């Protein structure tokens, strides 16, 4: 049950690309990201506004700086034990009800073990548990009881454990009944980020988890639901926070639907060339399987999978994979894997290699004639302007691409005592095999001729050359494929033998004719002799394959799976800071 069993061509799957990373690696990287997250502190204060004609009242936001100036001090500095009566009176005049001061990130006052995982993959194929915490969090509230004012000031830093807001988040971006489909189109595009460099990042995942419309009703573990803390955190902070998130018409607007405590995430716009362009995306959780293929409860090794389609291919329904992307013994070596479907990488190679065969795809023209001296032959050869390209091999196995080019011409003559015929065929074949950590390319090119001079038959391959090359896969940390080349095997399979009678009838000219043809076809020899170096240069050059996700992952150990998917192990790079905008 390993990633080298990847079979994305299986009709049960069919995704063009899959990236799967473990719950453990996501949370370790997410916590590293949050520990460096330079969030801007968000302060919100609200007043109660009575309803008209006995109607229900509502809350309106107060400008904090104006409120602080009016009160004469920072309301968050007023403690429960030493309440400032004059300050509270001024707050009461403003009909102040509650306020919160929060900054996203990782709280520093608690042991790391007391801070829950940000994401837990325990809710099935599409749903996950998301635990929202804040670096700093304070909440103040004023209540009136029969003319007496009571004041509450609570801070996360004073608690035994950090405040954790637990949500069930549905990451299904494809199902017709998913909450994602209720989001406005521009918000959907922001969540379904198809920028290859950043779409797999923990920053983007954090954005997805906080996007309005994806959250379910929260649960706050560790807090008594009858406690003051629970009352205010749910009634005030959560309602205000998520109502503000979902209110696209509020002052300032929320056109991208991505405000976090009043600030917007702007993923990096840095672009790099990638060899695959995503056109659709969905998420799926895949369980960690035991040796018999059954799902375990080992959640840290469950993987969150990015399911990617290209070329506007329709998204395939999500189904858990029959293999693990990471084995338990490998968790310290890498965080997950990326797999490219066999046909996708083969198509890339076809586009890269096909044009290079043009110079040896030849079209022959054969003529035979007779005069009083005997038979004469003429042969001319031109390049085929439309030689075709590599075609995919649909049968299972290592053979993934094949190229075949065959052209022929023939002529005959019967004049007096002289008669004969000639036929010439040019052939180019090339086959590509994906084998373990190797791309094997076998290319054969040649020209075959049949020459009949009054019954003296000469037949065979005037020239026939075959070169076999093995390219060993490698990858740099940024995802660019690099290959090294084993010594190519070059074979001369030419086997044309001129008959004695053909020499007599053609007055001995046939040998010179064959020599001239071989000289003309020497382009095949030169081309095939240098082809391995040409292919290596193309595979390593400016058009070489580049895995998407180079801004997110470090890549290593590329190889082909048993079903010829291109698989590479990935490790999260250090997450970058986010740009925030108020």
Residue pairs with C-beta under 8 A, 6 or more apart in sequence:
1 289
1 290
1 291
1 293
1 322
1 323
1 324
1 327
2 323
2 324
2 327
3 323
3 324
3 325
3 326
3 337
3 339
3 561
3 567
3 569
4 559
4 561
4 562
4 567
5 322
5 323
5 561
5 562
5 563
6 18
6 321
6 323
6 337
6 339
6 561
6 563
6 565
6 567
7 13
7 561
7 562
7 563
7 565
8 14
8 15
8 16
8 17
8 18
8 339
8 340
8 341
8 342
8 563
8 565
9 341
9 342
9 343
9 563
9 565
10 563
12 319
13 316
13 319
13 321
14 316
14 341
15 307
15 308
15 309
15 316
15 341
16 276
16 308
16 309
16 310
16 311
16 313
16 340
16 341
16 344
17 276
17 278
17 306
17 308
17 310
17 338
17 339
17 340
17 341
17 344
17 548
18 305
18 306
18 307
18 308
18 321
18 338
18 339
19 200
19 305
19 306
19 308
19 336
19 337
19 338
19 339
19 549
19 553
19 570
20 286
20 303
20 304
20 305
20 306
20 321
20 325
20 326
20 336
20 337
20 338
21 200
21 303
21 304
21 325
21 335
21 336
21 570
21 572
22 300
22 301
22 302
22 303
22 325
22 326
22 331
22 335
22 336
23 117
23 119
23 120
23 121
23 299
23 300
23 301
23 302
23 303
23 304
24 300
24 301
24 331
25 331
25 335
25 336
25 571
25 572
26 118
26 119
26 202
26 205
26 304
26 335
27 117
27 118
27 119
28 572
29 202
29 335
29 572
29 575
30 118
30 119
30 202
30 205
30 206
30 575
31 106
31 112
31 115
31 118
32 574
32 575
33 202
33 203
33 206
33 575
34 104
34 105
34 106
34 118
34 133
34 135
34 206
35 105
35 106
36 575
36 577
37 104
37 105
37 106
37 135
37 577
37 578
38 577
38 578
38 580
39 103
39 104
39 105
39 135
39 260
39 261
39 263
39 580
40 103
40 263
40 580
40 582
41 101
41 102
41 103
41 136
42 101
42 102
42 103
42 261
42 262
42 263
43 64
43 99
43 100
43 101
44 61
44 64
44 99
44 100
44 240
44 262
45 61
45 62
45 64
45 67
45 75
45 96
45 98
45 99
46 59
46 60
46 61
46 62
46 96
46 97
46 98
46 99
46 236
46 240
47 59
47 60
47 62
47 94
47 95
47 96
47 97
48 57
48 58
48 59
48 95
48 97
49 57
49 58
49 59
49 60
49 95
50 57
51 57
51 58
59 97
59 240
62 94
62 96
62 99
64 99
67 75
67 91
67 94
67 96
68 74
68 75
70 90
70 94
71 87
71 90
71 91
71 94
72 86
72 87
72 90
73 84
73 87
75 87
75 91
75 96
75 99
75 140
76 99
76 101
76 138
76 140
76 153
78 84
78 87
78 88
78 140
78 151
78 153
79 153
80 151
80 152
80 153
83 151
88 142
88 149
88 151
91 142
92 142
92 144
92 149
96 142
97 141
97 142
98 139
98 140
98 141
98 142
98 232
98 236
99 139
99 140
99 141
100 137
100 138
100 139
100 140
100 236
100 237
100 240
101 136
101 137
101 138
101 139
102 134
102 136
102 137
102 138
102 237
102 261
103 134
103 135
103 136
103 137
103 261
104 134
104 135
104 260
104 261
105 134
105 135
105 136
106 115
106 133
106 135
107 115
107 133
107 134
107 135
107 136
107 156
107 157
107 162
108 135
109 156
109 157
109 162
110 161
110 162
114 161
114 162
115 133
115 162
116 131
116 133
116 164
116 221
117 131
118 130
118 131
118 133
118 206
118 209
119 128
119 129
119 130
119 131
119 205
119 209
119 304
120 128
120 129
120 131
120 299
121 128
121 129
121 285
121 299
121 302
121 303
121 304
122 128
122 129
122 299
122 302
123 129
123 168
123 285
124 285
125 284
125 285
125 318
125 319
125 320
126 170
126 171
126 172
126 175
126 178
126 283
126 284
126 285
126 318
127 168
127 169
127 170
127 171
127 172
127 285
128 168
128 169
128 171
128 209
128 285
128 304
129 166
129 167
129 168
129 169
130 166
130 167
130 168
130 169
130 209
130 215
131 164
131 165
131 166
131 167
132 164
132 165
132 166
132 167
132 210
133 162
133 163
133 164
133 165
134 156
134 162
134 163
134 261
136 156
136 157
137 155
137 156
137 163
138 153
138 154
138 155
138 156
139 152
139 153
139 154
139 155
139 232
139 233
139 236
139 237
140 151
140 152
140 153
141 151
141 152
141 232
141 236
142 149
142 150
142 151
142 152
143 149
143 150
143 152
144 150
152 228
152 232
154 228
154 229
154 232
156 162
156 163
159 229
161 222
163 220
163 223
163 229
163 233
164 220
164 221
164 222
165 218
165 220
165 233
165 238
166 218
166 219
166 220
166 221
167 209
167 215
167 216
167 217
167 218
167 219
168 216
169 209
169 214
169 215
169 216
170 178
170 179
170 180
170 214
170 216
171 208
171 214
171 283
172 178
172 180
172 282
172 283
172 318
173 180
173 188
173 191
173 192
173 281
173 282
173 283
174 282
174 315
174 317
174 318
175 181
179 213
179 214
180 188
180 191
180 213
180 214
181 188
182 213
183 191
183 211
183 212
183 213
183 257
184 248
184 257
186 255
186 256
186 257
187 211
187 212
187 213
187 256
187 257
187 258
190 207
190 211
190 256
190 257
190 258
191 207
191 208
191 211
191 214
191 257
192 280
192 281
193 199
193 204
193 207
193 267
193 281
194 278
194 279
194 280
194 281
195 267
195 269
195 271
196 274
196 276
196 277
196 278
196 548
196 549
196 550
197 268
197 270
197 271
197 272
197 274
197 548
197 549
197 550
197 551
197 552
198 204
198 267
198 268
198 551
198 552
199 278
199 281
199 306
199 548
199 549
200 306
200 548
200 549
200 552
200 553
201 267
201 551
201 552
201 575
202 552
202 572
202 575
203 265
203 267
203 268
203 575
203 576
203 578
204 267
205 304
206 265
207 258
207 265
207 267
208 214
210 245
210 258
210 260
211 257
211 258
212 242
212 245
212 246
212 257
213 246
213 257
215 242
218 234
218 238
220 230
220 233
220 234
223 229
223 230
223 233
224 230
241 261
244 250
244 254
244 259
244 262
245 254
245 257
245 259
247 254
248 254
248 255
248 257
256 264
258 264
258 265
262 582
263 580
263 581
263 582
264 580
264 581
264 582
265 578
265 579
265 580
266 578
266 579
266 580
266 581
267 578
268 551
268 576
270 551
272 478
272 546
272 550
272 551
273 546
274 479
274 546
274 547
274 548
274 550
275 348
275 544
275 545
275 546
275 547
275 548
276 308
276 310
276 340
276 344
276 348
276 547
276 548
277 310
278 308
278 309
278 310
278 548
279 309
279 310
279 311
279 312
279 313
280 308
280 309
280 312
280 313
280 314
280 315
281 306
281 307
281 308
281 309
282 307
282 315
282 318
283 304
283 305
283 306
283 307
283 318
284 304
284 305
284 307
284 318
284 319
284 320
285 302
285 303
285 304
285 305
285 320
286 302
286 303
286 305
286 320
286 321
286 325
287 295
287 296
287 302
287 320
288 295
288 296
288 298
288 299
288 301
288 302
288 303
288 324
288 328
289 295
289 296
289 322
289 323
289 324
290 296
293 322
295 320
298 328
300 331
301 324
301 326
301 328
301 331
303 324
303 325
303 326
303 336
305 321
305 325
307 315
307 316
307 318
308 548
309 315
309 316
310 344
325 336
325 337
326 334
326 335
326 336
326 337
330 569
333 569
334 556
334 557
334 569
334 570
334 571
335 570
335 571
335 572
336 569
336 570
337 567
337 568
337 569
337 570
338 547
338 549
338 553
338 555
338 567
338 568
338 570
339 561
339 565
339 566
339 567
340 547
340 565
340 566
340 567
341 565
342 400
342 434
342 563
342 564
342 565
342 566
343 392
345 434
345 545
345 565
345 566
346 392
346 400
346 401
346 432
346 434
346 564
347 392
348 545
349 390
349 401
349 432
349 439
350 389
350 390
350 391
350 392
350 401
351 389
352 538
352 539
352 543
353 390
353 401
353 403
353 430
353 432
353 441
353 535
353 538
354 388
354 389
354 390
354 403
356 531
356 534
356 535
356 538
357 387
357 403
357 405
357 428
357 430
357 443
358 383
358 384
358 387
359 383
359 523
359 527
360 428
360 445
360 523
360 524
360 527
360 528
361 383
361 384
361 387
361 388
361 405
361 407
361 426
361 428
362 381
362 382
362 383
362 384
362 407
362 426
362 447
362 521
363 381
363 382
363 383
363 384
363 407
363 409
363 426
364 379
364 380
364 381
364 407
364 408
364 409
364 424
364 425
364 426
364 447
365 379
365 380
365 381
365 382
365 409
366 377
366 378
366 379
366 409
366 410
366 411
366 422
366 423
366 424
366 449
367 377
367 378
367 379
367 411
367 422
368 375
368 376
368 377
368 378
368 411
368 412
368 413
368 420
368 421
368 422
369 375
369 376
369 377
369 378
369 413
369 415
370 376
370 413
370 414
370 415
370 416
370 418
370 419
370 420
371 415
373 507
374 418
374 505
374 506
374 507
374 509
375 413
375 418
375 420
375 453
375 454
375 505
375 506
376 506
376 509
377 422
377 451
377 506
377 510
377 513
379 424
379 513
379 517
379 520
381 426
381 447
381 520
381 521
384 405
384 407
387 405
387 428
388 403
388 404
388 405
389 403
390 401
390 402
390 403
390 430
390 432
391 401
391 402
391 403
392 400
392 401
393 399
393 400
393 401
393 402
396 563
397 564
398 433
398 434
398 435
398 440
398 560
398 564
399 431
399 432
399 433
400 432
400 433
400 434
400 564
401 430
401 431
401 432
402 429
402 430
402 431
402 432
403 428
403 429
403 430
403 431
404 428
404 429
405 426
405 427
405 428
405 429
406 425
406 426
406 427
407 425
407 426
408 423
408 424
408 425
408 426
409 423
409 424
410 421
410 422
410 423
410 424
411 421
411 422
412 419
412 420
412 421
412 422
413 419
413 420
413 421
418 454
418 505
419 454
420 451
420 452
420 453
420 454
420 505
421 450
421 451
421 452
422 449
422 450
422 451
422 452
423 449
423 450
424 447
424 448
424 449
424 450
425 447
425 448
425 449
426 446
426 447
426 448
427 444
427 445
427 446
427 447
427 448
428 443
428 444
428 445
429 443
429 444
429 445
430 441
430 442
430 443
430 444
431 441
431 442
431 443
432 439
432 440
432 441
433 439
433 440
433 441
433 442
434 560
434 564
434 566
435 560
436 559
436 560
437 472
437 473
437 558
437 559
437 560
438 470
438 471
438 472
438 473
439 470
439 471
439 473
439 483
439 539
440 468
440 469
440 470
440 471
441 468
441 469
441 471
441 535
442 466
442 467
442 468
443 466
443 467
443 528
443 531
444 464
444 465
444 466
444 493
445 464
445 465
445 524
445 527
445 528
446 461
446 462
446 463
446 464
446 465
446 493
446 494
446 521
446 524
447 461
447 462
447 463
447 464
447 517
447 521
447 524
448 459
448 460
448 461
448 462
448 464
449 458
449 459
449 460
449 462
449 496
449 517
450 457
450 458
450 459
451 457
451 458
451 459
451 498
451 502
451 510
452 458
453 499
453 501
453 502
453 505
453 506
453 510
454 501
454 505
455 501
456 499
456 500
456 501
456 502
456 504
456 505
457 499
457 502
458 496
458 497
458 498
458 499
458 502
458 510
459 496
460 494
460 495
460 496
460 497
461 493
461 494
461 495
461 496
462 494
462 496
462 514
462 517
462 518
462 521
463 494
463 517
463 518
463 521
463 524
463 525
464 492
464 493
464 494
464 495
465 490
465 491
465 492
465 493
465 494
465 524
465 525
465 528
466 490
466 491
466 493
466 528
467 488
467 489
467 490
467 491
467 528
467 529
467 531
467 532
468 488
468 489
468 491
469 485
469 486
469 488
469 489
469 531
469 532
469 535
470 485
470 486
471 483
471 484
471 485
471 486
471 535
471 536
471 539
472 483
472 484
472 485
472 486
473 481
473 483
473 558
473 559
473 560
474 481
474 482
474 483
474 484
474 558
475 481
475 482
475 547
475 555
475 556
475 557
475 558
475 568
476 482
476 555
477 554
477 555
477 556
478 546
478 550
478 555
479 546
479 547
479 548
479 549
479 550
479 553
479 555
479 568
480 544
480 545
480 546
480 547
480 550
481 539
481 540
481 544
481 545
481 546
481 547
481 558
482 539
482 540
482 544
483 536
483 539
483 540
485 532
485 533
485 536
488 531
488 532
490 528
490 529
494 518
496 514
498 510
498 511
498 514
502 510
503 510
503 511
506 513
538 544
539 545
547 553
547 555
547 568
549 570
551 573
551 576
552 572
552 573
553 570
553 571
553 572
553 573
554 570
554 571
554 572
554 573
555 568
555 569
555 570
556 568
556 569
556 570
556 571
557 568
557 569
558 566
558 567
558 568
559 566
559 567
559 568
560 566
560 567
561 567
